[in-house]
Amino acid sequence: MPHLVTICGSLRRGSYNAALIRAYETLATAGTTLEAGRIDDLPLYNEDVRQAGFPESVQRLRGQIERADAVLIATPEYNYSMPGVLKNAIDWASRPPQQPFNEKPVALTGASPSALGSARAQYHLRQCFIFLNAFVLNQPEVMVIHAHERFDGNGKLVDQATRQIIAQHIEAFHRFIDRVAR
């Protein structure tokens, strides 16, 4: 069973995307491990800082990605794109040498109160991962629309249709990880 590192593109307490990752954890196949990739303590990317050496928080994230069999990213959509904090994390993690996204299976998901459920953010993430030579799972796509109606006040996913698509996404991601590994 695979070991996944999860990255949440939202830092907000009560984040729908953090709740979405928790839903993935509860629906994951027995034996699958999910490890949270922390991005809230990364400095803003600065090449001068990188030249002096990766900060400890960046080394931690890069190591998590490198050791993982795959990466699961849950993102909201800000201004028709991915949040800056998520882009910053990808920028830091992807710097040479040996950027850890190379040939790494990646699954994207996202939740938003909007009617598009993070679609544009996910498409922009796909563009980043083309350059980084990561392998992004194409289908099924999981874009949780009207997230405020899908989660209860405690952040528990209560919408059965959404739970079903997440279960399908997990199964497809497992098959995808196996194909990439071969």
JOCOR-V195164 format. One record per pair of residues at least 24 apart in sequence whose C-alpha atoms are under 10 Angstrom apart, sorted by the first residue. I is the first residue (numbers start at 1). J is the second residue. D is the distance in Angstrom with one decimal. If there is no record, write none. Layout:
BEGIN
i->I j->J d->D
i->I j->J d->D
END
This chain:
BEGIN
i->1 j->29 d->8.1
i->1 j->30 d->8.0
i->1 j->31 d->5.5
i->1 j->32 d->5.1
i->1 j->33 d->7.8
i->1 j->69 d->9.3
i->1 j->174 d->8.2
i->1 j->177 d->9.8
i->1 j->178 d->9.6
i->2 j->29 d->9.5
i->2 j->31 d->7.7
i->2 j->32 d->5.3
i->2 j->33 d->6.6
i->2 j->34 d->8.6
i->2 j->68 d->7.9
i->2 j->69 d->5.8
i->2 j->70 d->7.5
i->2 j->173 d->9.9
i->2 j->174 d->7.5
i->2 j->177 d->7.9
i->2 j->178 d->8.9
i->3 j->31 d->8.7
i->3 j->32 d->5.9
i->3 j->33 d->4.8
i->3 j->34 d->6.0
i->3 j->35 d->7.6
i->3 j->67 d->8.4
i->3 j->68 d->5.4
i->3 j->69 d->5.4
i->3 j->70 d->6.9
i->3 j->71 d->8.8
i->4 j->32 d->7.6
i->4 j->33 d->6.0
i->4 j->34 d->4.8
i->4 j->35 d->6.2
i->4 j->36 d->8.6
i->4 j->37 d->9.5
i->4 j->64 d->9.0
i->4 j->65 d->8.4
i->4 j->67 d->9.0
i->4 j->68 d->5.4
i->4 j->69 d->5.9
i->4 j->70 d->5.0
i->4 j->71 d->5.4
i->4 j->72 d->6.7
i->4 j->105 d->9.7
i->4 j->106 d->9.4
i->4 j->107 d->10.0
i->5 j->33 d->8.3
i->5 j->34 d->5.6
i->5 j->35 d->4.7
i->5 j->36 d->5.7
i->5 j->37 d->5.8
i->5 j->38 d->9.6
i->5 j->61 d->9.3
i->5 j->64 d->6.6
i->5 j->65 d->6.3
i->5 j->66 d->9.4
i->5 j->67 d->8.7
i->5 j->68 d->5.9
i->5 j->69 d->8.1
i->5 j->70 d->6.6
i->5 j->71 d->5.0
i->5 j->72 d->6.3
i->5 j->73 d->8.5
i->5 j->106 d->9.7
i->6 j->34 d->6.5
i->6 j->35 d->6.0
i->6 j->36 d->4.9
i->6 j->37 d->5.4
i->6 j->38 d->8.5
i->6 j->64 d->9.4
i->6 j->65 d->9.0
i->6 j->68 d->9.6
i->6 j->70 d->8.8
i->6 j->71 d->5.8
i->6 j->72 d->4.7
i->6 j->73 d->5.7
i->6 j->74 d->7.7
i->6 j->106 d->9.8
i->6 j->107 d->9.6
i->7 j->35 d->8.9
i->7 j->36 d->6.3
i->7 j->37 d->5.1
i->7 j->38 d->6.9
i->7 j->39 d->7.5
i->7 j->61 d->9.6
i->7 j->65 d->9.7
i->7 j->71 d->7.5
i->7 j->72 d->6.3
i->7 j->73 d->4.8
i->7 j->74 d->6.4
i->7 j->75 d->8.3
i->7 j->86 d->8.2
i->7 j->89 d->9.2
i->7 j->90 d->10.0
i->7 j->108 d->9.8
i->8 j->36 d->8.2
i->8 j->37 d->7.8
i->8 j->38 d->8.1
i->8 j->39 d->8.0
i->8 j->40 d->9.6
i->8 j->72 d->8.6
i->8 j->73 d->5.9
i->8 j->74 d->5.0
i->8 j->75 d->6.0
i->8 j->76 d->8.6
i->8 j->85 d->9.6
i->8 j->86 d->7.7
i->8 j->109 d->9.7
i->8 j->110 d->9.0
i->9 j->38 d->10.0
i->9 j->39 d->8.3
i->9 j->40 d->9.5
i->9 j->73 d->7.3
i->9 j->74 d->6.1
i->9 j->75 d->4.5
i->9 j->76 d->6.4
i->9 j->77 d->8.9
i->9 j->82 d->7.6
i->9 j->83 d->6.3
i->9 j->84 d->8.5
i->9 j->85 d->6.7
i->9 j->86 d->5.0
i->9 j->87 d->8.5
i->9 j->89 d->9.0
i->9 j->110 d->8.8
i->10 j->39 d->9.3
i->10 j->40 d->8.9
i->10 j->74 d->8.3
i->10 j->75 d->6.6
i->10 j->76 d->6.6
i->10 j->77 d->9.4
i->10 j->78 d->9.9
i->10 j->82 d->9.7
i->10 j->83 d->7.3
i->10 j->84 d->9.5
i->10 j->85 d->7.6
i->10 j->86 d->7.7
i->11 j->38 d->9.7
i->11 j->39 d->8.3
i->11 j->40 d->6.5
i->11 j->83 d->9.8
i->11 j->85 d->8.2
i->11 j->86 d->9.5
i->12 j->40 d->10.0
i->14 j->153 d->9.0
i->14 j->154 d->8.2
i->14 j->155 d->6.8
i->15 j->75 d->9.8
i->15 j->76 d->8.8
i->15 j->111 d->9.1
i->15 j->112 d->9.5
i->15 j->155 d->8.0
i->16 j->74 d->9.2
i->16 j->75 d->9.0
i->16 j->76 d->8.0
i->16 j->110 d->8.4
i->16 j->111 d->6.0
i->16 j->112 d->7.1
i->16 j->113 d->8.7
i->16 j->144 d->9.3
i->16 j->147 d->6.7
i->16 j->148 d->7.8
i->16 j->150 d->9.2
i->16 j->151 d->7.6
i->16 j->155 d->7.0
i->16 j->156 d->9.3
i->16 j->157 d->9.2
i->17 j->73 d->9.1
i->17 j->74 d->5.5
i->17 j->75 d->6.0
i->17 j->76 d->6.6
i->17 j->109 d->8.4
i->17 j->110 d->6.1
i->17 j->111 d->5.6
i->17 j->112 d->8.0
i->17 j->144 d->9.3
i->17 j->147 d->9.1
i->17 j->155 d->9.5
i->18 j->74 d->7.5
i->18 j->75 d->8.8
i->18 j->76 d->9.9
i->18 j->110 d->9.5
i->18 j->111 d->9.3
i->18 j->155 d->8.5
i->19 j->74 d->9.5
i->19 j->111 d->9.1
i->19 j->151 d->7.9
i->19 j->152 d->9.9
i->19 j->154 d->8.9
i->19 j->155 d->5.3
i->19 j->156 d->6.6
i->19 j->157 d->7.3
i->20 j->74 d->7.2
i->20 j->75 d->9.4
i->20 j->109 d->8.4
i->20 j->110 d->7.5
i->20 j->111 d->7.1
i->20 j->144 d->8.8
i->20 j->147 d->9.4
i->20 j->150 d->9.9
i->20 j->151 d->8.8
i->20 j->155 d->8.3
i->20 j->156 d->8.3
i->20 j->157 d->7.2
i->20 j->162 d->9.9
i->20 j->163 d->9.8
i->20 j->166 d->9.2
i->21 j->72 d->8.5
i->21 j->73 d->8.4
i->21 j->74 d->6.7
i->21 j->75 d->9.9
i->21 j->109 d->8.9
i->21 j->110 d->9.2
i->22 j->155 d->8.7
i->22 j->156 d->8.1
i->22 j->157 d->8.7
i->23 j->151 d->9.9
i->23 j->155 d->9.2
i->23 j->156 d->7.3
i->23 j->157 d->6.3
i->23 j->158 d->9.6
i->23 j->162 d->9.8
i->23 j->163 d->7.7
i->23 j->166 d->8.1
i->23 j->167 d->9.6
i->24 j->72 d->9.5
i->24 j->157 d->9.8
i->24 j->163 d->8.7
i->24 j->166 d->6.8
i->24 j->167 d->7.9
i->24 j->169 d->9.3
i->24 j->170 d->7.7
i->25 j->170 d->10.0
i->26 j->163 d->10.0
i->26 j->167 d->9.9
i->27 j->163 d->7.9
i->27 j->164 d->9.3
i->27 j->166 d->7.6
i->27 j->167 d->6.2
i->27 j->168 d->9.9
i->27 j->170 d->8.0
i->28 j->166 d->9.1
i->28 j->167 d->7.4
i->28 j->169 d->9.9
i->28 j->170 d->6.6
i->28 j->171 d->8.6
i->28 j->174 d->9.9
i->29 j->167 d->8.8
i->29 j->170 d->7.8
i->29 j->171 d->8.1
i->29 j->174 d->9.0
i->32 j->174 d->9.3
i->33 j->68 d->9.6
i->34 j->68 d->9.1
i->34 j->70 d->9.7
i->34 j->71 d->9.2
i->34 j->72 d->8.8
i->35 j->64 d->8.1
i->35 j->65 d->9.8
i->35 j->68 d->8.7
i->35 j->71 d->9.5
i->35 j->72 d->9.8
i->36 j->61 d->9.5
i->36 j->64 d->8.8
i->36 j->72 d->9.6
i->37 j->61 d->6.1
i->37 j->62 d->9.2
i->37 j->63 d->9.8
i->37 j->64 d->6.8
i->37 j->65 d->7.9
i->37 j->71 d->9.2
i->37 j->72 d->9.6
i->37 j->73 d->9.5
i->37 j->89 d->9.8
i->38 j->64 d->9.5
i->38 j->89 d->9.2
i->39 j->85 d->7.5
i->39 j->86 d->7.7
i->39 j->88 d->8.8
i->39 j->89 d->6.2
i->39 j->90 d->9.6
i->40 j->85 d->7.8
i->40 j->86 d->9.5
i->40 j->89 d->9.0
i->41 j->85 d->10.0
i->41 j->89 d->9.8
i->42 j->85 d->8.6
i->42 j->88 d->8.0
i->42 j->89 d->7.0
i->42 j->92 d->8.3
i->43 j->85 d->9.6
i->43 j->88 d->8.4
i->43 j->89 d->8.9
i->43 j->92 d->8.9
i->44 j->84 d->9.6
i->44 j->85 d->8.4
i->44 j->88 d->6.5
i->44 j->89 d->8.6
i->44 j->91 d->9.4
i->44 j->92 d->8.5
i->45 j->87 d->9.6
i->45 j->88 d->6.2
i->45 j->89 d->8.2
i->45 j->90 d->9.7
i->45 j->91 d->6.9
i->45 j->92 d->6.1
i->45 j->93 d->9.9
i->46 j->88 d->9.9
i->46 j->91 d->9.7
i->46 j->92 d->8.7
i->47 j->92 d->9.3
i->47 j->95 d->9.4
i->50 j->92 d->8.4
i->50 j->95 d->8.5
i->50 j->96 d->9.8
i->54 j->92 d->8.4
i->54 j->93 d->9.4
i->54 j->95 d->9.4
i->55 j->92 d->9.5
i->57 j->92 d->9.9
i->58 j->89 d->8.1
i->58 j->92 d->6.5
i->58 j->93 d->6.6
i->59 j->92 d->9.2
i->59 j->93 d->8.0
i->60 j->93 d->9.5
i->61 j->89 d->8.4
i->61 j->90 d->9.7
i->61 j->92 d->8.9
i->61 j->93 d->6.8
i->61 j->100 d->9.7
i->62 j->89 d->9.5
i->62 j->90 d->9.6
i->62 j->92 d->8.3
i->62 j->93 d->5.2
i->62 j->94 d->8.0
i->62 j->95 d->9.4
i->62 j->98 d->9.6
i->62 j->99 d->7.8
i->62 j->100 d->6.4
i->62 j->101 d->9.0
i->63 j->93 d->9.0
i->63 j->100 d->8.0
i->64 j->93 d->10.0
i->64 j->100 d->9.0
i->65 j->93 d->8.3
i->65 j->99 d->9.4
i->65 j->100 d->6.0
i->65 j->101 d->7.2
i->65 j->104 d->8.6
i->66 j->93 d->9.7
i->66 j->98 d->9.1
i->66 j->99 d->8.3
i->66 j->100 d->4.9
i->66 j->101 d->7.5
i->66 j->102 d->9.3
i->66 j->104 d->8.5
i->67 j->100 d->8.7
i->68 j->100 d->9.5
i->68 j->104 d->8.6
i->68 j->105 d->9.6
i->69 j->104 d->7.2
i->69 j->105 d->7.4
i->69 j->106 d->9.4
i->69 j->177 d->7.4
i->69 j->178 d->9.6
i->69 j->180 d->9.9
i->69 j->181 d->8.6
i->70 j->101 d->9.0
i->70 j->103 d->9.6
i->70 j->104 d->5.9
i->70 j->105 d->4.8
i->70 j->106 d->5.8
i->70 j->107 d->8.0
i->70 j->134 d->9.8
i->70 j->135 d->9.4
i->70 j->136 d->9.9
i->70 j->173 d->9.0
i->70 j->174 d->9.4
i->70 j->176 d->9.8
i->70 j->177 d->7.0
i->70 j->180 d->9.9
i->71 j->101 d->8.7
i->71 j->104 d->7.4
i->71 j->105 d->6.4
i->71 j->106 d->4.7
i->71 j->107 d->6.4
i->71 j->108 d->8.6
i->71 j->134 d->9.8
i->71 j->136 d->9.4
i->72 j->105 d->8.7
i->72 j->106 d->5.8
i->72 j->107 d->4.9
i->72 j->108 d->6.0
i->72 j->109 d->7.6
i->72 j->136 d->9.8
i->72 j->170 d->9.9
i->72 j->173 d->9.4
i->73 j->106 d->7.5
i->73 j->107 d->6.3
i->73 j->108 d->5.0
i->73 j->109 d->6.2
i->73 j->110 d->7.8
i->73 j->122 d->9.2
i->73 j->125 d->9.4
i->74 j->107 d->8.6
i->74 j->108 d->6.1
i->74 j->109 d->4.7
i->74 j->110 d->4.7
i->74 j->111 d->7.5
i->74 j->118 d->9.2
i->74 j->122 d->8.9
i->74 j->142 d->9.5
i->74 j->143 d->9.5
i->75 j->108 d->7.8
i->75 j->109 d->6.5
i->75 j->110 d->4.6
i->75 j->111 d->6.7
i->75 j->112 d->8.5
i->75 j->117 d->9.3
i->75 j->118 d->6.8
i->75 j->119 d->9.6
i->75 j->121 d->7.2
i->75 j->122 d->7.5
i->75 j->125 d->9.4
i->75 j->143 d->9.5
i->76 j->109 d->8.9
i->76 j->110 d->5.6
i->76 j->111 d->5.7
i->76 j->112 d->5.7
i->76 j->113 d->9.1
i->76 j->114 d->9.7
i->76 j->117 d->7.6
i->76 j->118 d->5.4
i->76 j->119 d->9.0
i->76 j->120 d->9.6
i->76 j->121 d->7.1
i->76 j->122 d->8.8
i->76 j->143 d->9.5
i->76 j->144 d->9.7
i->77 j->110 d->8.1
i->77 j->111 d->8.2
i->77 j->112 d->6.9
i->77 j->113 d->9.6
i->77 j->114 d->8.9
i->77 j->116 d->9.1
i->77 j->117 d->7.6
i->77 j->118 d->4.8
i->77 j->119 d->7.6
i->77 j->120 d->7.0
i->77 j->121 d->5.1
i->77 j->122 d->8.2
i->78 j->112 d->9.6
i->78 j->118 d->8.4
i->78 j->120 d->9.2
i->78 j->121 d->7.5
i->79 j->120 d->9.2
i->79 j->121 d->8.9
i->80 j->118 d->8.2
i->80 j->119 d->8.6
i->80 j->120 d->5.7
i->80 j->121 d->6.4
i->80 j->122 d->9.9
i->80 j->123 d->9.9
i->80 j->124 d->9.1
i->81 j->118 d->8.0
i->81 j->119 d->8.6
i->81 j->120 d->5.6
i->81 j->121 d->4.1
i->81 j->122 d->7.7
i->81 j->123 d->8.2
i->81 j->124 d->6.3
i->81 j->125 d->8.4
i->82 j->118 d->8.2
i->82 j->119 d->9.7
i->82 j->120 d->7.8
i->82 j->121 d->4.4
i->82 j->122 d->7.2
i->82 j->123 d->8.9
i->82 j->124 d->6.8
i->82 j->125 d->7.1
i->83 j->121 d->7.9
i->86 j->125 d->9.4
i->87 j->124 d->9.9
i->87 j->125 d->8.4
i->87 j->128 d->8.9
i->90 j->125 d->9.4
i->90 j->128 d->8.5
i->90 j->129 d->9.3
i->90 j->132 d->9.6
i->91 j->128 d->9.4
i->94 j->129 d->9.9
i->94 j->132 d->7.3
i->95 j->132 d->9.8
i->99 j->132 d->8.0
i->99 j->133 d->9.8
i->100 j->132 d->8.9
i->100 j->133 d->9.9
i->100 j->134 d->9.0
i->101 j->129 d->7.8
i->101 j->131 d->9.9
i->101 j->132 d->6.2
i->101 j->133 d->6.9
i->101 j->134 d->5.4
i->101 j->135 d->8.6
i->102 j->129 d->8.8
i->102 j->130 d->9.8
i->102 j->131 d->9.3
i->102 j->132 d->5.9
i->102 j->133 d->5.0
i->102 j->134 d->5.1
i->102 j->135 d->8.2
i->103 j->129 d->9.7
i->103 j->132 d->8.3
i->103 j->133 d->5.7
i->103 j->134 d->4.6
i->103 j->135 d->5.8
i->103 j->136 d->9.4
i->103 j->180 d->8.0
i->103 j->181 d->9.4
i->104 j->129 d->9.6
i->104 j->132 d->9.3
i->104 j->133 d->7.9
i->104 j->134 d->5.0
i->104 j->135 d->5.8
i->104 j->136 d->8.3
i->104 j->177 d->8.7
i->104 j->180 d->8.1
i->104 j->181 d->9.2
i->105 j->133 d->9.7
i->105 j->134 d->6.1
i->105 j->135 d->4.7
i->105 j->136 d->5.9
i->105 j->137 d->7.2
i->105 j->173 d->8.4
i->105 j->174 d->9.8
i->105 j->176 d->7.5
i->105 j->177 d->6.0
i->105 j->178 d->9.5
i->105 j->179 d->9.7
i->105 j->180 d->7.0
i->105 j->181 d->9.0
i->106 j->134 d->6.8
i->106 j->135 d->5.9
i->106 j->136 d->4.7
i->106 j->137 d->6.2
i->106 j->138 d->9.6
i->106 j->173 d->8.4
i->106 j->176 d->9.3
i->106 j->177 d->8.7
i->107 j->135 d->8.6
i->107 j->136 d->5.8
i->107 j->137 d->5.3
i->107 j->138 d->8.1
i->107 j->139 d->9.2
i->107 j->140 d->9.7
i->107 j->141 d->8.9
i->107 j->142 d->9.4
i->107 j->169 d->8.5
i->107 j->170 d->9.0
i->107 j->172 d->9.7
i->107 j->173 d->6.9
i->107 j->176 d->9.5
i->107 j->177 d->9.8
i->108 j->136 d->7.6
i->108 j->137 d->7.5
i->108 j->138 d->8.8
i->108 j->139 d->9.8
i->108 j->140 d->9.8
i->108 j->141 d->7.6
i->108 j->142 d->7.4
i->108 j->143 d->8.9
i->108 j->169 d->9.6
i->109 j->140 d->9.8
i->109 j->141 d->7.1
i->109 j->142 d->5.1
i->109 j->143 d->6.0
i->109 j->144 d->7.9
i->109 j->166 d->9.0
i->109 j->169 d->9.1
i->110 j->141 d->9.4
i->110 j->142 d->6.6
i->110 j->143 d->5.2
i->110 j->144 d->6.0
i->110 j->145 d->8.7
i->110 j->147 d->9.4
i->111 j->142 d->8.4
i->111 j->143 d->5.9
i->111 j->144 d->4.4
i->111 j->145 d->6.2
i->111 j->146 d->7.8
i->111 j->147 d->5.7
i->111 j->148 d->9.1
i->111 j->150 d->9.3
i->112 j->143 d->7.9
i->112 j->144 d->6.3
i->112 j->145 d->5.6
i->112 j->146 d->6.1
i->112 j->147 d->5.2
i->112 j->148 d->7.8
i->113 j->144 d->8.3
i->113 j->145 d->6.0
i->113 j->146 d->4.1
i->113 j->147 d->4.7
i->113 j->148 d->5.7
i->113 j->149 d->8.1
i->113 j->150 d->9.4
i->114 j->144 d->8.9
i->114 j->145 d->5.8
i->114 j->146 d->5.5
i->114 j->147 d->7.6
i->114 j->148 d->9.2
i->115 j->143 d->9.4
i->115 j->144 d->8.7
i->115 j->145 d->5.2
i->115 j->146 d->6.0
i->115 j->147 d->9.1
i->116 j->143 d->7.0
i->116 j->144 d->7.8
i->116 j->145 d->5.8
i->116 j->146 d->8.3
i->117 j->142 d->8.4
i->117 j->143 d->4.6
i->117 j->144 d->4.8
i->117 j->145 d->4.1
i->117 j->146 d->7.0
i->117 j->147 d->7.6
i->118 j->142 d->9.1
i->118 j->143 d->5.9
i->118 j->144 d->7.5
i->118 j->145 d->7.8
i->119 j->143 d->6.3
i->119 j->144 d->9.2
i->119 j->145 d->9.4
i->135 j->176 d->9.1
i->135 j->177 d->9.3
i->135 j->180 d->8.0
i->136 j->173 d->9.5
i->136 j->176 d->9.1
i->137 j->169 d->9.1
i->137 j->172 d->8.1
i->137 j->173 d->6.7
i->137 j->175 d->10.0
i->137 j->176 d->6.9
i->137 j->177 d->9.0
i->138 j->169 d->10.0
i->138 j->172 d->9.5
i->138 j->173 d->9.5
i->138 j->176 d->9.6
i->139 j->168 d->9.5
i->139 j->169 d->7.5
i->139 j->172 d->7.6
i->139 j->173 d->8.9
i->140 j->165 d->7.7
i->140 j->166 d->8.9
i->140 j->168 d->7.3
i->140 j->169 d->5.8
i->140 j->170 d->9.4
i->140 j->171 d->9.9
i->140 j->172 d->7.4
i->140 j->173 d->9.1
i->141 j->165 d->8.6
i->141 j->166 d->9.2
i->141 j->168 d->9.8
i->141 j->169 d->7.5
i->142 j->166 d->7.0
i->142 j->168 d->9.6
i->142 j->169 d->7.3
END
